[in-house]
């Protein structure tokens, strides 16, 4: 395991009605088998019916090549 690893983060920001969506993927470049997976994050911000902001978050580990 290296002490330091290069990462690439990509983000997509979109607006749907009253919701703001932020989708991200993280790519590791120099870890063992890192060409086989990505981590994904999804953030959602929208008005809460009783006031304030509702925040939702999902994370996923996506396998893109079989071992």
N, C-alpha and C positions, 0 to 999 in steps of 0.2 A: 504494500500500500504506500503510495507516494505521500510525502508530507504536504505537498501542494499539488493541486490538480486544476487544469484549465476547464472552465465551464462556459457554455454559451446559453444565454437565456433569450428566448424570443417571446414577444407579447403581442396580443391582439386586443384592442380596445374597441368596443362597439356599444351602441345605444339602441334600445328597443323599447318603444313607448316610454314609460317612466323608469326603466331599469338600465343601469350601467353594468356591462359585463366585461370582465377582464380575464382572458385566457392566456396561460403561459406554458411553455415547455422548457425543460432544462436538459441539455446534452452534456455528458461528460466525455472528455476527449482522450484521457490517458489512464483510465482505470481498466482493469481486466474485464473483458466482455462488455464494455460500455457502448460498443457499436450495436448492441442487441436490445437496448432498452432506452426509454425516455421517462422522465417524470413529468406529469402534467398537473396544472393547477387551474381551478376555475373559481373566480370571485364574482359575486353578484351583490349589487347595491340597489335597493329600491325603497320607496316610501313605505313605512309601516302604517297600517290602517288607523292605529291609535296615536300616531305621531312619531317623529323620529325616523330613523333609517333601519331597515332590515338588512343584515349582512349575512350572506351564505357563502360557504367555502367547501369545495370538494378537491381531493387530490387523488391521483391515479398513477400507477406504475404500469407503463405500457411496454409490452414486449413486442419488438418489431422484427426480430429474427429468432428462429428456434435455436436452442443450444445444440 
